[in-house]
């Protein structure tokens, strides 16, 4: 069977997803085209050899509408013959893009593909595509008559039902910032020009001084009496400090067959080992990482202890904590370079960002296997295992 390998992986630094953030002055197409061009420049391949570009983006409206991946391919100067498509699996969109790209290589449909993702939350606010409209329709309403809830309420439900108190959530969040502040991301961040004399080279969302005492002073973000009546177990523990911030960013991964890499004289950095995607309870939508991880470990024939590093997206602190609890996972291997609470969560760009960070960590530490999983809106999750080469 053909092996799909990762030849290179890069990302932008994170920018605060609000006006004035370091990337907010850049059109999202420019963010994505920069990392596409960066892959070509770093590897020296002819972009005409790329069979497809598969990009993730959640807010496919406004400046991110009309197939932003294709627009980014054109903006990057790729030949017009190189196609592209944009997919939406919510927060896991670019992780799913990596699955599709690698699976296309394994099947023989592609020799070379790029998986990527972008989100400019400063320019296309979260929820823009469905703003003011019913996105669910009568069938979903009939199946869930009490109504579905937003991810913040799902995070509150997880914290309450698994009994994660406010202190444990804030301790995890402070650790995320400390680890991110101590990590060396220079090998994975592509400098982006953000002005005549300035570049974005450092993640803007990392706060090295974050501590539990400071986080404890923050107020709950989602407190609402309607939900207090419906879910009396909630005591409102989710704050801006133990949630991922709104973020701008883009990332991209160059994927090809092992044979094509050899023919081009390129050294593969890792291979895709196993894939999984799973649906889950849309009310507790953030718990999808649990069945997805079980599924990918079963497919891989590996135990959790065989994995050298775990990247579990920190949409909210209860997500990696419930994952760690359910698998008895080693906390030292969990998000060892910090996670989205510190590094940001640019929605459609997060999947390939986690993959980039995980690959670099395996190389820096000599680890063999990395497992990545991410909760997704609507009750889903992707899980990926890679093997460093």
N, C-alpha and C positions, 0 to 999 in steps of 0.2 A: 504494500500500500504506500502511496506517495506520502511523504512527511511534509507538513507545513511548518516552516521555520520563521522566526523573527530575525530580520537582518538589522533593523534599527528601530528606535522608538524615541520620540521627543515630545516635549510639551512647552507651552508658554509658562511663564510665571503666572501666578494667580493675581487677579485684580479685584478690588472690592466692587461688587456688582451694584454700584450706584453712581450717580453723576459725580465726577471728580475722582473716581477710581483710576488707577494707573493705566488701565486698558480701555476705559470708557470712551475715549476719543477715537477709537478705531472701529470701523464698520466690522461686524462679525465675519463677513466674507474675507476681509483682510487678515483677521486672526487665523482663520482656517487656512487660507492660501499660504500664509507664512510658514506654518508647520509642514504643509505639503512640499513647498519649495525647499524647506530645510532638509527634509529626507533626501531629496535629489542631490542637493549640494553636499551633504555629508557622505553619501554613498557613491556618488558619481555615476549612478545609473542613468540611462537614457529614459526620460519620462514616457517616450513613445512605447516602451515595453510594458507599461502598466496596463493590465487588462481591464481593471475596474477600480473605482474609488467608492468605498461604502462609508458614509458618514452618519453620525448620530447627532440629532438636534431635537430638543423637546418643544421649544417655542417656535414652531414653524409658521411664523406670522411676521408681518412688517419686514424689517431688514433681514430676517431669517427665513423668509418665504421663498417659494419658487425654486425648490431644490437647491439649497445653499451649497451642497457638496459640488454640484456641477458648476455653480458660479465661482466657487473657490478654485476648482481645477482650471477654469479659464483665466481667473485672476492670477494664478500661479504661473501662467505661461506654458502650461502643458499643451501638447498638440490637441487640436480640436477633436481628433479621433478618440481621445481617452474619455470614456463615459464615467458617469457618477450617479449615485442615488443617495437619498437621505431617508433614514428610517427613524421610527419613534418607538422605542420600548422604554419610554420614560427615563428614569435616571440611568438605566442600563443600556441606553441606546448605542453608545460607542463600544461597549463590551459586546453587545450583540453584533455590531458591525465587524468586530474582530472574529467572532464565531463564524459569521457568514463568509468573510474573506478567507479564513483558514479552511473552512469546509469546502469552499470553492476550489482551493488549491488541492486539497486531499482528493476531491472527486475528479480532478482533471479538467474542470471547467476553466480554471485560471492557472497561469504560470506565476504571475506576479499580481498582487493586489495591495491596496492601501486601505487600512481601516483607520478612521479618524472621528473626531467629534468636536463640537463647538457649542458654546452658549455665551451670549452677551446679555447677562441679566440686568445690566445697567441700561441697555438700549431696548431690550424686549423683555419687559417684566414678566415674572412667573405668572402663568395663567392667562396670558394675553390671547392665545388661540380660542379659548372658550369663554372669554370675559363677558359676563352678562347673559350667557346662553346656557341652556340645558344640554350638557354633553352626554347624558346617560340615556335619555329616552324612556318611554313607558315600560319597556320590558325589564330593564334594570330596576326601575322603581317598584314594579310589581314583585320582583324577586326579593328585594330588600326594602320592605315597606317602612321601616323605621329610618331609612336613609343611611347612605354611606357617609364617611367622615373624612376630613383632611388628614394629611400625614402627621401633623402635630398632635392631633387627638389620638391617632394610632400609637404614637410614641408614648403618650401619657398612659394609654391602656397597657402597653408592654411594661412600663416602669411599675405600674400598680400591680399587675397580675404576677410579675416575677419578683416583686418586692425589692426593686432597686430604689434606695432612698436618695434624696437630693444630694447628700454628701458623696455617695459613690458615683453618681453621675458627674458631679463637678470635679471629683478627683480624676476620673478618667479623662475629662476634657482638659484639665490642666496638664496632664501627662501628654496629651496629644500635642499641645503647644510646645512643651519642653522637648519632646523628641524631634519635632519638626525644626525647632530652632537649632538643635545640635547636629542635624543631618547635613550632608553635603549633596546638594542637588545640582551642582554645576555641570555634571555630565549629561543631565537630562533636560535642562532648561535651555531653550533657544532664545537668545536675546532678541527682543522686539523693539524697534524704534518707536518711541512714543512722543517724540518731539525733535526739534532740530539738533539738540545736543544731548539727548537722554535716551536711555534704553531701559526696558523692564527686564531685570535679570534676577530679581528676588521676589519671593511670594509675599504679596502685600497683606495677606490675611493672617499671617503668623504673628502672634503677640508673645514674645519671649518672657515678659513679666507676668503673664497670667498665673494666678494662684487661686487656691480654693477659697480663701477669705474674700477675694474680690468677686469671684463668681457667685458666692453666697448672697451677695447684695442685689443681684439681678432679679427682677420680677418675672413671674411666669408669662409666657408669650401667648398662650392659647386659652386662658381661663374664660369660661363662658357658662353662665348659670344653666342654660339649656342642656349642656352636656353634663353638668354636675348632677342634674336630676336624672338623666338617662344612665349615667355611669357613676354611681355614688362612690365607687372604689377609687376614683381619681382624686388626688389631692394636689395637683398642679405643680409638677416638678420640672417641666421642660421650659428652659429659658433661652435667650440668645446665646448664652455662654456655653450651654451643652447641646447646641444645635450647630449644623454647618451654616456658614454665612452665605448670603447671596454673592455670587462670584462670576467674573468673566474669565474665560480661558479657552484654550484649544489644545489638542494633542493628536498625534498620528503615529501609526506603526506600519512599517514596511514588511509585508508578508510574502513569502514565495516558496516554491518547492525547494527541497534540499538540492535537487539536481540542477535547477536553474541557478541557485546561489553558487554552486561549484563552477558552473559554466561561465559565470560572470566574474569569478575570482573573489567572491564575497564570503566573509566568514559569518555563518549563522551564530546568533547569540543565544538562542533558545529554540525549543520546539514546542508546539502545542501537543499536550499529552491527552487531555480529556475535556469534554464540554458537557454542560447540562443547563437546562432552563426549566423552570417550574412555576406553576400557578399556586396561589395560596389564598387564604381568606382575605377578601378585599377590605374587611373592616380592620383586621390586624395585618394590614398589607405589608408591614415592614418585617414580618417574620418569615417571608419567603426564602430568606437566606438559609434557613434551617433545612427544609426539604431539598433545596437546590444543592446544598453542600453534601447531604447524604447521597444524593443521586450521582454527583460527580465523583465522590470517593468510591462508590460502588462500581461505576464505570471504569475507574482507573485501577481498581484492585489495590488501593492504598488505604492505610489507616491515617487518622489525623496526626499521629505521632511521626509519620514518615514525611510530613510536609515541613519544610524548613522555615517558611514564612507565610503568614496569612494576611491578606489585604481584605478587610471587611469594611465597606464604605460607611463612614461615620455621618450618615444623614442626621442622626440624632444619637446621643450617647447610649440609649438603651439597645440600639441595634447590635453593635459589636459586643456589648455586654451579655445580651441574651444568647448570642451565637457562642460566645466563649463558655457560658454556663452549660448550654446544651451539649457541647462537644468536649467539655473538660479540657479545653485547649490551653496551651501554655501562654500566659499573658505576655511573656517576653517576645514571643514570635508574632504577636498580634499587632499589626500596624506599627512596626518598629521604627519607622521614620515619621511618625505622626500620621494623622488622617484628615478627613475633610473638615473636621471641627477647626483645625488649624490651617490646613492647606486650601480649604475652600471646596465648593461643590458646584462647578459649572455644568450642571445637569448633563446635557448631551455630550460634553467633553470629558466627563469623569471616568468613564469606563476605560478608555485608552490611557488616561492619566494614571489610574491605578496600575495598569499593566506596565507602563513605563517605569513607574517608581518601584514596583515589585521586581522587575527585571534588573534594574540597577542595584537594588539591595542584594539580590542573589549573587550578582557578580562581585560586589564589594565584600561579601562575607563568605563566598565559596559554597553557598547552599546549592542544593540540587533541585528541589521541587518548590514551587510557589503556588498557592491557591488564592484565587480572587473571587469574591462574591459581592453582590450588590442588590439591595432591596429596590423595588420599583413600584411606582404608582399603579393602583388597580389590583395589587396583590400578585406580584410576580417576582422572580429573581433569576439572575444568571450566575453560573459558577464556572470557573475556568481553572485548569491546572496546566502549568507550563513546566518544562524541564530545562534547566540551564545546560548549555553545551560548552 
